[in-house]
Amino acid sequence: MILYKVKPPIGNVIMEKDIMTEKELREFFPKLIQDPDQVEIWKEKAEKDTIEDLVDWLKLGGYQIEIIQ
């Protein structure tokens, strides 16, 4: 099973856990959206996009993601 170690930008987000499965990462992703009108769009992206795309989006937002095999 692949796990993802997620480190948020400093002082930006308090994480419930820092190591997540793909499912947990997909569930976490839309929680970051602050605009209520955009949450459903990003929730759908989290469900349908590849995990690599989600990791890239998180990295663009300043997150550090380490893949653990």
C-alpha positions in Angstrom: 0.0 0.0 0.0 1.3 3.5 -0.9 1.1 6.1 1.8 1.6 9.8 1.5 3.4 11.9 4.2 1.9 15.3 4.0 3.6 18.4 5.5 1.5 21.6 5.2 3.0 25.1 4.6 4.2 26.5 7.9 1.4 27.9 10.1 -1.2 27.4 7.4 -3.2 24.2 8.2 -3.4 22.0 11.3 -3.3 18.4 10.2 -5.3 15.7 11.9 -2.7 13.2 10.6 0.4 13.6 8.5 0.5 10.1 6.9 -2.5 9.3 4.7 -3.7 6.6 2.3 -4.8 7.6 -1.1 -8.5 7.6 0.1 -7.6 9.8 3.0 -5.7 12.2 0.8 -8.7 12.4 -1.6 -11.0 13.2 1.4 -8.6 15.8 2.8 -8.1 17.7 -0.5 -11.5 19.4 -0.7 -11.4 20.4 3.0 -8.7 22.9 2.0 -11.1 24.9 -0.2 -12.3 28.0 1.6 -14.8 29.3 -1.0 -18.1 27.5 -0.3 -19.1 27.9 -4.0 -16.0 25.9 -5.1 -16.1 23.0 -2.6 -18.3 20.7 -4.8 -16.1 21.3 -7.9 -12.9 20.4 -6.0 -14.6 17.5 -4.2 -15.4 16.1 -7.7 -11.8 16.7 -8.8 -10.5 14.8 -5.8 -12.7 11.9 -6.7 -12.0 11.7 -10.4 -8.5 13.1 -11.0 -5.4 10.9 -10.7 -3.7 10.9 -7.4 -0.6 12.3 -9.1 -2.6 15.4 -10.2 -3.9 15.8 -6.6 -0.3 15.6 -5.3 0.8 18.2 -7.8 -2.1 20.6 -6.8 -1.0 20.2 -3.1 2.6 20.9 -4.0 1.5 24.0 -5.9 -0.2 25.1 -2.7 3.1 24.8 -0.7 2.6 21.3 0.7 5.5 18.8 0.8 4.4 15.3 -0.1 6.6 12.3 0.3 5.5 8.9 -1.1 6.0 6.0 1.3 6.0 2.5 -0.2 
